[in-house]
Amino acid sequence: MPLHVPEAPSPALRSILTALGSPVAVREATTPALRAAQGPLTPELPLPVHVLDRITGEGAPVTRLAGWRFLIFSGDRALAAAETRLTPDGWAFAHFFEGPYIASTERALRQAETLPQAYQPRLLSIPGLYMLTLWLHGDCEADGSAGRPGAADLLVPLAPAPPGIAAHRPHQVTELLPLLTRRVTPAPPPLLGSPA
């Protein structure tokens, strides 16, 4: 099924286009592939980036929108990504970057297109585990900048994934959240005077 990529806010896209049009911004970027690119660079596949702040005692994820990520293409190849952040003045370019999450995001998006159900793709960052997932939201008409993972949604860990979590394997939210809860929740301190 085709993915229903949410529309990024116009100011977020404009900030990326302005940065791509700035020789200084591209030249000073820490992305060798972007600096060495020949031909036009285009921002595509805007994905809202949500951060998992915590999981409630009832097991509900609490998330917040952190920005929008665009894959930067040269021809038909993604070379890098660019992110925007919401500032008091509106959406602003944050930075360019490259690394394993670029190819991993492309791969996960291609895999998602083969699923029998249509989804709205988003990214979910789990900072406590240094983990990034492709979040496939079941409501394709939803506002991409709002909401939290629901029971019908899928999470696809991107590579590199933390040990014990398979990258590129779709998980129901209800399957993966309990595992994440155990890993993110710190263990209680040992009682003083108890045997080791």
C-alpha positions, -999 to +999 in steps of 0.1 A: +000+000+000+013+035-006+024+055+024+006+087+031+035+110+039+023+140+060+027+175+047+054+194+065+047+230+076+056+254+047+081+274+069+100+241+077+104+233+040+114+269+032+141+268+059+156+236+044+154+250+008+172+282+021+199+261+037+204+240+006+206+272-015+233+286+008+268+276-003+281+284+032+256+262+049+263+232+026+301+238+026+303+240+064+280+210+069+296+179+085+283+158+057+310+149+031+284+133+008+264+166+007+295+187+001+307+164-027+273+161-044+270+170-081+238+185-094+207+198-076+198+186-041+162+182-032+145+177+002+120+149+000+099+126+023+093+150+052+088+130+084+077+145+117+102+135+145+085+127+178+104+120+210+092+094+235+095+113+268+082+086+291+058+057+294+030+062+320+023+036+348-006+025+326+018+018+297+007+048+276+035+065+256+039+103+262+055+119+231+062+154+218+070+167+184+107+176+182+110+187+145+107+176+109+133+155+090+137+156+053+159+132+033+181+151+009+183+135-025+208+139-054+190+123-083+174+091-070+198+086-041+194+100-005+228+114+005+219+131+038+191+144+059+182+178+072+162+187+103+142+217+114+133+227+149+104+249+162+118+281+177+099+311+192+101+326+157+087+295+139+103+266+121+140+270+115+167+249+098+187+230+125+214+209+108+224+185+080+237+151+089+245+117+074+251+082+087+234+048+089+199+061+097+196+076+062+198+042+044+179+025+072+151+050+069+149+045+032+149+007+036+121+009+063+100+031+041+103+007+011+094-022+034+064-003+047+051+003+012+047-035+008+024-039+038-013-046+031-025-016+051-018+021+044+001+040+070+013+075+077+050+074+083+066+093+112+098+089+132+099+081+169+131+087+189+137+069+221+166+089+236+170+066+267+179+037+244+196+057+216+170+042+194+151+055+163+120+038+149+099+044+118+064+049+134+037+037+110+005+055+122-027+038+113-047+070+108-035+083+074-055+115+077-042+125+111-021+156+118+015+143+116+026+167+142+002+154+169-008+122+186+009+093+202+015+056+191-018+037+193-024-001+196-030-005+158+003+013+149+036-004+140+071+006+151+100-005+129+134-001+147+160+014+124+195+001+122+216+003+143+191-009+169+199-016+206+210-051+214+181-076+216+158-055+193+157-066+157+161-038+132+137-036+103+112-059+119+077-043+123+064-046+159+029-038+171+031-009+196+016-032+222+044-057+216+073-033+217+062-009+244+065-033+273+100-042+262+109-005+260+093+002+293+115-024+310+146-010+294+139+027+299+127+024+335+156+024+360+158-005+384+151+005+420+182+009+442+191-021+464+181-019+500+209-011+524+220-041+545+205-066+521+227-095+510+243-091+476 
